[in-house]
Amino acid sequence: MAGERGIGPDEVLLSRRTWERLRDALYQLEAASEDVAMDLMAGRPTKAEYVEALGHLSAAVRDLQEIAVEPIALGD
């Protein structure tokens, strides 16, 4: 199948749905990371603020972990 689709040896074919979910989850993780950095750099954060920031970041990581990336075809 990979050869028929012109997939090179370093390429992988994913479903559009998987790609969109992966892309969105990576964007959410990036945004969460930026939010946490900005929140913690503003002033003197309390322990509660650190816990809240970690929870926000952890939720974004869990969303990413839940995506099953199963290739449709692998390059030769």
PDB file with one MODEL, atoms N, CA, C and O in Angstrom:
MODEL        1
ATOM      1  N   MET A   1       0.826  -1.202   0.000  1.00  0.00           N
ATOM      2  CA  MET A   1       0.000   0.000   0.000  1.00  0.00           C
ATOM      3  C   MET A   1       0.864   1.259   0.000  1.00  0.00           C
ATOM      4  O   MET A   1       0.544   2.231  -0.683  1.00  0.00           O
ATOM      5  N   ALA A   2       1.947   1.245   0.755  1.00  0.00           N
ATOM      6  CA  ALA A   2       2.803   2.428   0.836  1.00  0.00           C
ATOM      7  C   ALA A   2       3.393   2.768  -0.523  1.00  0.00           C
ATOM      8  O   ALA A   2       3.417   3.933  -0.920  1.00  0.00           O
ATOM      9  N   GLY A   3       3.868   1.754  -1.236  1.00  0.00           N
ATOM     10  CA  GLY A   3       4.442   1.989  -2.550  1.00  0.00           C
ATOM     11  C   GLY A   3       3.423   2.536  -3.525  1.00  0.00           C
ATOM     12  O   GLY A   3       3.741   3.406  -4.336  1.00  0.00           O
ATOM     13  N   GLU A   4       2.197   2.034  -3.455  1.00  0.00           N
ATOM     14  CA  GLU A   4       1.128   2.492  -4.330  1.00  0.00           C
ATOM     15  C   GLU A   4       0.803   3.958  -4.106  1.00  0.00           C
ATOM     16  O   GLU A   4       0.410   4.660  -5.038  1.00  0.00           O
ATOM     17  N   ARG A   5       0.962   4.418  -2.890  1.00  0.00           N
ATOM     18  CA  ARG A   5       0.631   5.804  -2.550  1.00  0.00           C
ATOM     19  C   ARG A   5       1.848   6.729  -2.637  1.00  0.00           C
ATOM     20  O   ARG A   5       1.747   7.923  -2.355  1.00  0.00           O
ATOM     21  N   GLY A   6       2.977   6.181  -3.022  1.00  0.00           N
ATOM     22  CA  GLY A   6       4.175   7.004  -3.157  1.00  0.00           C
ATOM     23  C   GLY A   6       4.758   7.452  -1.825  1.00  0.00           C
ATOM     24  O   GLY A   6       5.363   8.520  -1.741  1.00  0.00           O
ATOM     25  N   ILE A   7       4.581   6.649  -0.789  1.00  0.00           N
ATOM     26  CA  ILE A   7       5.083   6.993   0.534  1.00  0.00           C
ATOM     27  C   ILE A   7       6.553   6.596   0.614  1.00  0.00           C
ATOM     28  O   ILE A   7       6.915   5.446   0.366  1.00  0.00           O
ATOM     29  N   GLY A   8       7.394   7.575   0.966  1.00  0.00           N
ATOM     30  CA  GLY A   8       8.823   7.338   1.068  1.00  0.00           C
ATOM     31  C   GLY A   8       9.192   6.545   2.306  1.00  0.00           C
ATOM     32  O   GLY A   8       8.343   6.324   3.169  1.00  0.00           O
ATOM     33  N   PRO A   9      10.449   6.109   2.412  1.00  0.00           N
ATOM     34  CA  PRO A   9      10.879   5.272   3.527  1.00  0.00           C
ATOM     35  C   PRO A   9      10.785   5.947   4.897  1.00  0.00           C
ATOM     36  O   PRO A   9      10.699   5.256   5.912  1.00  0.00           O
ATOM     37  N   ASP A  10      10.799   7.264   4.944  1.00  0.00           N
ATOM     38  CA  ASP A  10      10.704   7.980   6.218  1.00  0.00           C
ATOM     39  C   ASP A  10       9.329   8.591   6.441  1.00  0.00           C
ATOM     40  O   ASP A  10       9.180   9.476   7.285  1.00  0.00           O
ATOM     41  N   GLU A  11       8.333   8.141   5.710  1.00  0.00           N
ATOM     42  CA  GLU A  11       6.999   8.726   5.800  1.00  0.00           C
ATOM     43  C   GLU A  11       5.998   7.715   6.346  1.00  0.00           C
ATOM     44  O   GLU A  11       6.162   6.503   6.204  1.00  0.00           O
ATOM     45  N   VAL A  12       4.952   8.258   6.977  1.00  0.00           N
ATOM     46  CA  VAL A  12       3.894   7.443   7.565  1.00  0.00           C
ATOM     47  C   VAL A  12       2.563   8.069   7.158  1.00  0.00           C
ATOM     48  O   VAL A  12       2.428   9.292   7.139  1.00  0.00           O
ATOM     49  N   LEU A  13       1.594   7.238   6.836  1.00  0.00           N
ATOM     50  CA  LEU A  13       0.266   7.699   6.461  1.00  0.00           C
ATOM     51  C   LEU A  13      -0.669   7.497   7.649  1.00  0.00           C
ATOM     52  O   LEU A  13      -0.786   6.392   8.178  1.00  0.00           O
ATOM     53  N   LEU A  14      -1.344   8.591   8.066  1.00  0.00           N
ATOM     54  CA  LEU A  14      -2.310   8.543   9.164  1.00  0.00           C
ATOM     55  C   LEU A  14      -3.677   8.936   8.627  1.00  0.00           C
ATOM     56  O   LEU A  14      -3.780   9.581   7.584  1.00  0.00           O
ATOM     57  N   SER A  15      -4.720   8.549   9.338  1.00  0.00           N
ATOM     58  CA  SER A  15      -6.054   9.012   8.960  1.00  0.00           C
ATOM     59  C   SER A  15      -6.151  10.503   9.261  1.00  0.00           C
ATOM     60  O   SER A  15      -5.451  11.019  10.133  1.00  0.00           O
ATOM     61  N   ARG A  16      -7.017  11.179   8.538  1.00  0.00           N
ATOM     62  CA  ARG A  16      -7.224  12.615   8.769  1.00  0.00           C
ATOM     63  C   ARG A  16      -7.683  12.860  10.200  1.00  0.00           C
ATOM     64  O   ARG A  16      -7.228  13.806  10.844  1.00  0.00           O
ATOM     65  N   ARG A  17      -8.571  12.023  10.698  1.00  0.00           N
ATOM     66  CA  ARG A  17      -9.099  12.185  12.063  1.00  0.00           C
ATOM     67  C   ARG A  17      -7.975  12.082  13.096  1.00  0.00           C
ATOM     68  O   ARG A  17      -7.912  12.883  14.028  1.00  0.00           O
ATOM     69  N   THR A  18      -7.089  11.098  12.931  1.00  0.00           N
ATOM     70  CA  THR A  18      -5.964  10.956  13.853  1.00  0.00           C
ATOM     71  C   THR A  18      -5.060  12.172  13.765  1.00  0.00           C
ATOM     72  O   THR A  18      -4.640  12.707  14.791  1.00  0.00           O
ATOM     73  N   TRP A  19      -4.759  12.611  12.564  1.00  0.00           N
ATOM     74  CA  TRP A  19      -3.890  13.777  12.386  1.00  0.00           C
ATOM     75  C   TRP A  19      -4.501  15.010  13.044  1.00  0.00           C
ATOM     76  O   TRP A  19      -3.799  15.757  13.724  1.00  0.00           O
ATOM     77  N   GLU A  20      -5.798  15.229  12.849  1.00  0.00           N
ATOM     78  CA  GLU A  20      -6.455  16.408  13.419  1.00  0.00           C
ATOM     79  C   GLU A  20      -6.456  16.346  14.943  1.00  0.00           C
ATOM     80  O   GLU A  20      -6.196  17.351  15.605  1.00  0.00           O
ATOM     81  N   ARG A  21      -6.746  15.179  15.500  1.00  0.00           N
ATOM     82  CA  ARG A  21      -6.735  15.029  16.960  1.00  0.00           C
ATOM     83  C   ARG A  21      -5.338  15.264  17.527  1.00  0.00           C
ATOM     84  O   ARG A  21      -5.181  15.932  18.549  1.00  0.00           O
ATOM     85  N   LEU A  22      -4.329  14.716  16.863  1.00  0.00           N
ATOM     86  CA  LEU A  22      -2.952  14.886  17.305  1.00  0.00           C
ATOM     87  C   LEU A  22      -2.528  16.348  17.224  1.00  0.00           C
ATOM     88  O   LEU A  22      -1.943  16.887  18.163  1.00  0.00           O
ATOM     89  N   ARG A  23      -2.827  16.981  16.101  1.00  0.00           N
ATOM     90  CA  ARG A  23      -2.490  18.396  15.917  1.00  0.00           C
ATOM     91  C   ARG A  23      -3.163  19.264  16.975  1.00  0.00           C
ATOM     92  O   ARG A  23      -2.525  20.138  17.563  1.00  0.00           O
ATOM     93  N   ASP A  24      -4.461  19.022  17.220  1.00  0.00           N
ATOM     94  CA  ASP A  24      -5.200  19.812  18.207  1.00  0.00           C
ATOM     95  C   ASP A  24      -4.658  19.598  19.623  1.00  0.00           C
ATOM     96  O   ASP A  24      -4.526  20.552  20.390  1.00  0.00           O
ATOM     97  N   ALA A  25      -4.348  18.359  19.962  1.00  0.00           N
ATOM     98  CA  ALA A  25      -3.829  18.065  21.300  1.00  0.00           C
ATOM     99  C   ALA A  25      -2.454  18.683  21.503  1.00  0.00           C
ATOM    100  O   ALA A  25      -2.151  19.169  22.593  1.00  0.00           O
ATOM    101  N   LEU A  26      -1.624  18.671  20.476  1.00  0.00           N
ATOM    102  CA  LEU A  26      -0.309  19.316  20.584  1.00  0.00           C
ATOM    103  C   LEU A  26      -0.451  20.829  20.747  1.00  0.00           C
ATOM    104  O   LEU A  26       0.294  21.447  21.507  1.00  0.00           O
ATOM    105  N   TYR A  27      -1.404  21.421  20.034  1.00  0.00           N
ATOM    106  CA  TYR A  27      -1.659  22.854  20.175  1.00  0.00           C
ATOM    107  C   TYR A  27      -2.133  23.168  21.598  1.00  0.00           C
ATOM    108  O   TYR A  27      -1.692  24.148  22.200  1.00  0.00           O
ATOM    109  N   GLN A  28      -3.025  22.340  22.130  1.00  0.00           N
ATOM    110  CA  GLN A  28      -3.524  22.553  23.491  1.00  0.00           C
ATOM    111  C   GLN A  28      -2.397  22.429  24.514  1.00  0.00           C
ATOM    112  O   GLN A  28      -2.351  23.185  25.485  1.00  0.00           O
ATOM    113  N   LEU A  29      -1.497  21.487  24.300  1.00  0.00           N
ATOM    114  CA  LEU A  29      -0.356  21.334  25.205  1.00  0.00           C
ATOM    115  C   LEU A  29       0.558  22.547  25.138  1.00  0.00           C
ATOM    116  O   LEU A  29       1.028  23.033  26.167  1.00  0.00           O
ATOM    117  N   GLU A  30       0.809  23.034  23.937  1.00  0.00           N
ATOM    118  CA  GLU A  30       1.639  24.228  23.772  1.00  0.00           C
ATOM    119  C   GLU A  30       0.996  25.434  24.465  1.00  0.00           C
ATOM    120  O   GLU A  30       1.675  26.188  25.162  1.00  0.00           O
ATOM    121  N   ALA A  31      -0.305  25.608  24.273  1.00  0.00           N
ATOM    122  CA  ALA A  31      -1.014  26.725  24.898  1.00  0.00           C
ATOM    123  C   ALA A  31      -0.998  26.598  26.417  1.00  0.00           C
ATOM    124  O   ALA A  31      -0.795  27.589  27.119  1.00  0.00           O
ATOM    125  N   ALA A  32      -1.209  25.390  26.928  1.00  0.00           N
ATOM    126  CA  ALA A  32      -1.191  25.174  28.381  1.00  0.00           C
ATOM    127  C   ALA A  32       0.189  25.488  28.944  1.00  0.00           C
ATOM    128  O   ALA A  32       0.309  26.099  30.006  1.00  0.00           O
ATOM    129  N   SER A  33       1.214  25.075  28.239  1.00  0.00           N
ATOM    130  CA  SER A  33       2.581  25.341  28.686  1.00  0.00           C
ATOM    131  C   SER A  33       2.852  26.843  28.753  1.00  0.00           C
ATOM    132  O   SER A  33       3.440  27.334  29.717  1.00  0.00           O
ATOM    133  N   GLU A  34       2.420  27.559  27.730  1.00  0.00           N
ATOM    134  CA  GLU A  34       2.600  29.017  27.721  1.00  0.00           C
ATOM    135  C   GLU A  34       1.795  29.673  28.831  1.00  0.00           C
ATOM    136  O   GLU A  34       2.283  30.585  29.499  1.00  0.00           O
ATOM    137  N   ASP A  35       0.555  29.211  29.033  1.00  0.00           N
ATOM    138  CA  ASP A  35      -0.287  29.762  30.104  1.00  0.00           C
ATOM    139  C   ASP A  35       0.372  29.572  31.470  1.00  0.00           C
ATOM    140  O   ASP A  35       0.420  30.495  32.283  1.00  0.00           O
ATOM    141  N   VAL A  36       0.874  28.371  31.706  1.00  0.00           N
ATOM    142  CA  VAL A  36       1.509  28.068  32.988  1.00  0.00           C
ATOM    143  C   VAL A  36       2.747  28.939  33.182  1.00  0.00           C
ATOM    144  O   VAL A  36       2.950  29.498  34.260  1.00  0.00           O
ATOM    145  N   ALA A  37       3.559  29.055  32.164  1.00  0.00           N
ATOM    146  CA  ALA A  37       4.769  29.877  32.265  1.00  0.00           C
ATOM    147  C   ALA A  37       4.410  31.326  32.578  1.00  0.00           C
ATOM    148  O   ALA A  37       5.019  31.947  33.449  1.00  0.00           O
ATOM    149  N   MET A  38       3.432  31.858  31.872  1.00  0.00           N
ATOM    150  CA  MET A  38       3.030  33.256  32.099  1.00  0.00           C
ATOM    151  C   MET A  38       2.460  33.443  33.506  1.00  0.00           C
ATOM    152  O   MET A  38       2.789  34.411  34.191  1.00  0.00           O
ATOM    153  N   ASP A  39       1.600  32.507  33.932  1.00  0.00           N
ATOM    154  CA  ASP A  39       0.975  32.626  35.250  1.00  0.00           C
ATOM    155  C   ASP A  39       2.011  32.555  36.368  1.00  0.00           C
ATOM    156  O   ASP A  39       1.927  33.306  37.340  1.00  0.00           O
ATOM    157  N   LEU A  40       2.975  31.667  36.237  1.00  0.00           N
ATOM    158  CA  LEU A  40       3.949  31.479  37.307  1.00  0.00           C
ATOM    159  C   LEU A  40       5.030  32.549  37.307  1.00  0.00           C
ATOM    160  O   LEU A  40       5.681  32.771  38.328  1.00  0.00           O
ATOM    161  N   MET A  41       5.228  33.210  36.179  1.00  0.00           N
ATOM    162  CA  MET A  41       6.238  34.269  36.124  1.00  0.00           C
ATOM    163  C   MET A  41       5.690  35.616  36.599  1.00  0.00           C
ATOM    164  O   MET A  41       6.452  36.551  36.842  1.00  0.00           O
ATOM    165  N   ALA A  42       4.381  35.707  36.726  1.00  0.00           N
ATOM    166  CA  ALA A  42       3.747  36.956  37.137  1.00  0.00           C
ATOM    167  C   ALA A  42       3.678  37.012  38.660  1.00  0.00           C
ATOM    168  O   ALA A  42       2.808  36.391  39.270  1.00  0.00           O
ATOM    169  N   GLY A  43       4.570  37.736  39.253  1.00  0.00           N
ATOM    170  CA  GLY A  43       4.549  37.884  40.702  1.00  0.00           C
ATOM    171  C   GLY A  43       5.148  36.706  41.434  1.00  0.00           C
ATOM    172  O   GLY A  43       6.041  36.022  40.935  1.00  0.00           O
ATOM    173  N   ARG A  44       4.634  36.485  42.630  1.00  0.00           N
ATOM    174  CA  ARG A  44       5.115  35.385  43.482  1.00  0.00           C
ATOM    175  C   ARG A  44       3.993  34.376  43.640  1.00  0.00           C
ATOM    176  O   ARG A  44       3.115  34.553  44.485  1.00  0.00           O
ATOM    177  N   PRO A  45       4.010  33.316  42.838  1.00  0.00           N
ATOM    178  CA  PRO A  45       2.914  32.348  42.890  1.00  0.00           C
ATOM    179  C   PRO A  45       2.872  31.600  44.225  1.00  0.00           C
ATOM    180  O   PRO A  45       3.897  31.315  44.843  1.00  0.00           O
ATOM    181  N   THR A  46       1.663  31.303  44.631  1.00  0.00           N
ATOM    182  CA  THR A  46       1.446  30.542  45.858  1.00  0.00           C
ATOM    183  C   THR A  46       1.492  29.048  45.534  1.00  0.00           C
ATOM    184  O   THR A  46       1.518  28.651  44.369  1.00  0.00           O
ATOM    185  N   LYS A  47       1.500  28.240  46.577  1.00  0.00           N
ATOM    186  CA  LYS A  47       1.472  26.793  46.389  1.00  0.00           C
ATOM    187  C   LYS A  47       0.208  26.387  45.634  1.00  0.00           C
ATOM    188  O   LYS A  47       0.253  25.522  44.760  1.00  0.00           O
ATOM    189  N   ALA A  48      -0.903  27.004  45.969  1.00  0.00           N
ATOM    190  CA  ALA A  48      -2.168  26.702  45.296  1.00  0.00           C
ATOM    191  C   ALA A  48      -2.079  27.030  43.803  1.00  0.00           C
ATOM    192  O   ALA A  48      -2.619  26.299  42.972  1.00  0.00           O
ATOM    193  N   GLU A  49      -1.416  28.102  43.472  1.00  0.00           N
ATOM    194  CA  GLU A  49      -1.261  28.468  42.060  1.00  0.00           C
ATOM    195  C   GLU A  49      -0.366  27.468  41.325  1.00  0.00           C
ATOM    196  O   GLU A  49      -0.614  27.153  40.161  1.00  0.00           O
ATOM    197  N   TYR A  50       0.658  26.976  41.992  1.00  0.00           N
ATOM    198  CA  TYR A  50       1.495  25.931  41.390  1.00  0.00           C
ATOM    199  C   TYR A  50       0.685  24.661  41.159  1.00  0.00           C
ATOM    200  O   TYR A  50       0.795  24.027  40.110  1.00  0.00           O
ATOM    201  N   VAL A  51      -0.123  24.297  42.141  1.00  0.00           N
ATOM    202  CA  VAL A  51      -0.952  23.094  42.019  1.00  0.00           C
ATOM    203  C   VAL A  51      -1.950  23.263  40.869  1.00  0.00           C
ATOM    204  O   VAL A  51      -2.150  22.335  40.085  1.00  0.00           O
ATOM    205  N   GLU A  52      -2.569  24.422  40.763  1.00  0.00           N
ATOM    206  CA  GLU A  52      -3.515  24.692  39.679  1.00  0.00           C
ATOM    207  C   GLU A  52      -2.817  24.651  38.318  1.00  0.00           C
ATOM    208  O   GLU A  52      -3.354  24.098  37.359  1.00  0.00           O
ATOM    209  N   ALA A  53      -1.625  25.235  38.237  1.00  0.00           N
ATOM    210  CA  ALA A  53      -0.867  25.237  36.991  1.00  0.00           C
ATOM    211  C   ALA A  53      -0.493  23.819  36.581  1.00  0.00           C
ATOM    212  O   ALA A  53      -0.598  23.458  35.409  1.00  0.00           O
ATOM    213  N   LEU A  54      -0.060  23.023  37.542  1.00  0.00           N
ATOM    214  CA  LEU A  54       0.296  21.638  37.250  1.00  0.00           C
ATOM    215  C   LEU A  54      -0.932  20.853  36.779  1.00  0.00           C
ATOM    216  O   LEU A  54      -0.826  20.025  35.875  1.00  0.00           O
ATOM    217  N   GLY A  55      -2.070  21.102  37.371  1.00  0.00           N
ATOM    218  CA  GLY A  55      -3.303  20.441  36.949  1.00  0.00           C
ATOM    219  C   GLY A  55      -3.678  20.805  35.522  1.00  0.00           C
ATOM    220  O   GLY A  55      -4.109  19.948  34.751  1.00  0.00           O
ATOM    221  N   HIS A  56      -3.514  22.069  35.172  1.00  0.00           N
ATOM    222  CA  HIS A  56      -3.811  22.548  33.814  1.00  0.00           C
ATOM    223  C   HIS A  56      -2.893  21.869  32.800  1.00  0.00           C
ATOM    224  O   HIS A  56      -3.341  21.400  31.754  1.00  0.00           O
ATOM    225  N   LEU A  57      -1.628  21.825  33.121  1.00  0.00           N
ATOM    226  CA  LEU A  57      -0.648  21.201  32.234  1.00  0.00           C
ATOM    227  C   LEU A  57      -0.871  19.686  32.156  1.00  0.00           C
ATOM    228  O   LEU A  57      -0.768  19.094  31.081  1.00  0.00           O
ATOM    229  N   SER A  58      -1.169  19.079  33.271  1.00  0.00           N
ATOM    230  CA  SER A  58      -1.404  17.641  33.321  1.00  0.00           C
ATOM    231  C   SER A  58      -2.618  17.244  32.483  1.00  0.00           C
ATOM    232  O   SER A  58      -2.596  16.204  31.825  1.00  0.00           O
ATOM    233  N   ALA A  59      -3.663  18.047  32.497  1.00  0.00           N
ATOM    234  CA  ALA A  59      -4.859  17.759  31.696  1.00  0.00           C
ATOM    235  C   ALA A  59      -4.529  17.774  30.209  1.00  0.00           C
ATOM    236  O   ALA A  59      -5.023  16.936  29.455  1.00  0.00           O
ATOM    237  N   ALA A  60      -3.700  18.716  29.785  1.00  0.00           N
ATOM    238  CA  ALA A  60      -3.306  18.786  28.374  1.00  0.00           C
ATOM    239  C   ALA A  60      -2.459  17.580  27.982  1.00  0.00           C
ATOM    240  O   ALA A  60      -2.583  17.066  26.870  1.00  0.00           O
ATOM    241  N   VAL A  61      -1.610  17.133  28.883  1.00  0.00           N
ATOM    242  CA  VAL A  61      -0.786  15.950  28.608  1.00  0.00           C
ATOM    243  C   VAL A  61      -1.679  14.711  28.507  1.00  0.00           C
ATOM    244  O   VAL A  61      -1.484  13.885  27.615  1.00  0.00           O
ATOM    245  N   ARG A  62      -2.635  14.572  29.387  1.00  0.00           N
ATOM    246  CA  ARG A  62      -3.547  13.411  29.338  1.00  0.00           C
ATOM    247  C   ARG A  62      -4.330  13.377  28.032  1.00  0.00           C
ATOM    248  O   ARG A  62      -4.518  12.310  27.448  1.00  0.00           O
ATOM    249  N   ASP A  63      -4.788  14.541  27.571  1.00  0.00           N
ATOM    250  CA  ASP A  63      -5.505  14.592  26.296  1.00  0.00           C
ATOM    251  C   ASP A  63      -4.624  14.068  25.164  1.00  0.00           C
ATOM    252  O   ASP A  63      -5.100  13.343  24.291  1.00  0.00           O
ATOM    253  N   LEU A  64      -3.371  14.424  25.177  1.00  0.00           N
ATOM    254  CA  LEU A  64      -2.437  13.965  24.153  1.00  0.00           C
ATOM    255  C   LEU A  64      -2.185  12.465  24.285  1.00  0.00           C
ATOM    256  O   LEU A  64      -2.105  11.759  23.280  1.00  0.00           O
ATOM    257  N   GLN A  65      -2.060  11.982  25.502  1.00  0.00           N
ATOM    258  CA  GLN A  65      -1.796  10.562  25.731  1.00  0.00           C
ATOM    259  C   GLN A  65      -2.939   9.672  25.274  1.00  0.00           C
ATOM    260  O   GLN A  65      -2.718   8.505  24.952  1.00  0.00           O
ATOM    261  N   GLU A  66      -4.147  10.196  25.240  1.00  0.00           N
ATOM    262  CA  GLU A  66      -5.312   9.396  24.885  1.00  0.00           C
ATOM    263  C   GLU A  66      -5.444   9.149  23.383  1.00  0.00           C
ATOM    264  O   GLU A  66      -6.297   8.370  22.958  1.00  0.00           O
ATOM    265  N   ILE A  67      -4.620   9.794  22.588  1.00  0.00           N
ATOM    266  CA  ILE A  67      -4.697   9.624  21.142  1.00  0.00           C
ATOM    267  C   ILE A  67      -3.883   8.410  20.725  1.00  0.00           C
ATOM    268  O   ILE A  67      -2.681   8.326  20.974  1.00  0.00           O
ATOM    269  N   ALA A  68      -4.569   7.474  20.085  1.00  0.00           N
ATOM    270  CA  ALA A  68      -3.891   6.283  19.576  1.00  0.00           C
ATOM    271  C   ALA A  68      -3.429   6.570  18.149  1.00  0.00           C
ATOM    272  O   ALA A  68      -4.249   6.727  17.244  1.00  0.00           O
ATOM    273  N   VAL A  69      -2.143   6.635  17.960  1.00  0.00           N
ATOM    274  CA  VAL A  69      -1.592   6.918  16.635  1.00  0.00           C
ATOM    275  C   VAL A  69      -1.230   5.589  15.976  1.00  0.00           C
ATOM    276  O   VAL A  69      -0.192   4.992  16.264  1.00  0.00           O
ATOM    277  N   GLU A  70      -2.099   5.153  15.101  1.00  0.00           N
ATOM    278  CA  GLU A  70      -1.901   3.905  14.371  1.00  0.00           C
ATOM    279  C   GLU A  70      -1.733   4.229  12.897  1.00  0.00           C
ATOM    280  O   GLU A  70      -2.686   4.679  12.262  1.00  0.00           O
ATOM    281  N   PRO A  71      -0.563   4.017  12.341  1.00  0.00           N
ATOM    282  CA  PRO A  71      -0.362   4.326  10.930  1.00  0.00           C
ATOM    283  C   PRO A  71      -1.218   3.437  10.031  1.00  0.00           C
ATOM    284  O   PRO A  71      -1.459   2.268  10.330  1.00  0.00           O
ATOM    285  N   ILE A  72      -1.666   4.018   8.933  1.00  0.00           N
ATOM    286  CA  ILE A  72      -2.391   3.268   7.911  1.00  0.00           C
ATOM    287  C   ILE A  72      -1.370   2.561   7.008  1.00  0.00           C
ATOM    288  O   ILE A  72      -1.586   1.434   6.563  1.00  0.00           O
ATOM    289  N   ALA A  73      -0.266   3.248   6.755  1.00  0.00           N
ATOM    290  CA  ALA A  73       0.789   2.668   5.919  1.00  0.00           C
ATOM    291  C   ALA A  73       2.117   3.262   6.337  1.00  0.00           C
ATOM    292  O   ALA A  73       2.196   4.419   6.749  1.00  0.00           O
ATOM    293  N   LEU A  74       3.161   2.451   6.227  1.00  0.00           N
ATOM    294  CA  LEU A  74       4.529   2.873   6.525  1.00  0.00           C
ATOM    295  C   LEU A  74       5.337   2.823   5.242  1.00  0.00           C
ATOM    296  O   LEU A  74       5.125   1.960   4.390  1.00  0.00           O
ATOM    297  N   GLY A  75       6.275   3.769   5.114  1.00  0.00           N
ATOM    298  CA  GLY A  75       7.155   3.747   3.959  1.00  0.00           C
ATOM    299  C   GLY A  75       8.025   2.498   3.987  1.00  0.00           C
ATOM    300  O   GLY A  75       8.247   1.895   5.037  1.00  0.00           O
ATOM    301  N   ASP A  76       8.502   2.134   2.827  1.00  0.00           N
ATOM    302  CA  ASP A  76       9.326   0.913   2.704  1.00  0.00           C
ATOM    303  C   ASP A  76      10.607   1.000   3.482  1.00  0.00           C
ATOM    304  O   ASP A  76      11.399   0.057   3.476  1.00  0.00           O
TER     305      ASP A  76
ENDMDL
END
